[in-house]
Amino acid sequence: MTVSEIALLMYSCPTTVRKYLAIPEDEIPESRAISRERQHQLAVQQKQREVDEARRLAEAGYPIERIATMMQHTRKTIQNYLDPGYSVTDGHYNGRNSFTLLKAKVLFHELFYAEFN
């Protein structure tokens, strides 16, 4: 399996895969969220707080228009927040696999050495 094929599997670019491979195994952290993943997690938490607040205000009897004004969102956004099926996570984003350096290295070794054994 080539570096390019591994990059496709990892939703990454070949340059990133090469950088992962250059890191000695003893320097790879066991588990560490990448910066972008941490930003996403914080954004999801903030959005969940907003959804919870909108639902609390609705349960307290506030009309949607008033909640929208108070929270500085559109009426449609508040309607979405109040929908019982609403989820703060986007399915497309979560469908991607986020790899730590360790997982990437393990995947590479499994795929690469499987080709030659």
N, C-alpha and C positions, 0 to 999 in steps of 0.2 A: 504494500500500500504506500502510495506516495504522500509527501507532505501536503500536497494540494488536496488529495482525497480526505486526509485526516482533517484538514481545515474546513472542508465542506461539512463533515460530520459534526464538527465542534461549533459551527456557525461563527467561524473565525477567519482570519486571513493566514496565508502561509508564513508571513513574517512573524506573526504571533506564535505559531506552532514552532518555528525555528528557535524563537527566544525561549519558549518553554523547554525545548529539548536541550538547550545550552545550560540550563540551571542544574547543578549537581543535585542528586536526589536527597542528600542529607541537608540541603538548604531549602527544600520545599516545605512550606508550612503545612501542618496537618489539615487545618480548616481555617480559611480566611475569606470572608466575602470580599469580592472585588468592589472597588469604589462605586461603580455604576449600580451594582446590585444593592449596596447600602443606601444610595440615594433613592432608589426605587422603593425599598422597604420603608424608608422614612416618609416618602410621598404617600404610600398606601396607608400608613398609620395616620397621617394628617387627614387624608380623605375620609377614613373610617370615623375619625372624631367629628368631622363635619356631618357625615351621614347620621351619626348617633345624635348630634345636637339637633339636626332638622327633625328627626323622628321624635325626640323628646319634646320639642316645641309643638309639633303636631298633636302629640298625645295630650299636651297641656291645653289644647283647644285653639291654638293660633291658626288662622287661615294661611293657605299657601302663599298668597301674595305678601302677607305680612312677614312670613318667614323668609321669603326671597329678599325682601327689603332689608331685614335685620342682618341677614348673612351675606348680603351683597352678591347674590346669585340670581340667575334668571328663574322665572316661575317654572320653566321646563326642567331645569336642573333639580329644583326642589321636588318636583313631581317624580323625577327619576330616583332621587334619594329615598322617597317615601314608598316606592314600589318594593313589595316584599321580596321580589326576585332580583333586586339590584345588588350587584357585587362591585366592590371597589377595585378589584383586580380585573385587568383586561386579559381575556383568554389568549389572545395572540401573543402578548408579551410572555405570559407564563408558559406558553407552549414551547418556548425555547429552553434549551438546557443550558444552565449556567455552570461552567466548569471551574473548579479551583485548579491551581497549578498541579496539585497532586493527581487529581482525576485525569487531567489532560495527559500527564506523563504516563500514568497507568494505562490509559486507553491506547496511547501510542505504542507502548511496549507490547500490549496484547495484540494489537493489529499488525504491527510491524514484524514482530517475531513469529507470528502465526504464518506469515507469508513465507518464511524461510525454514520452518520446521515441518 
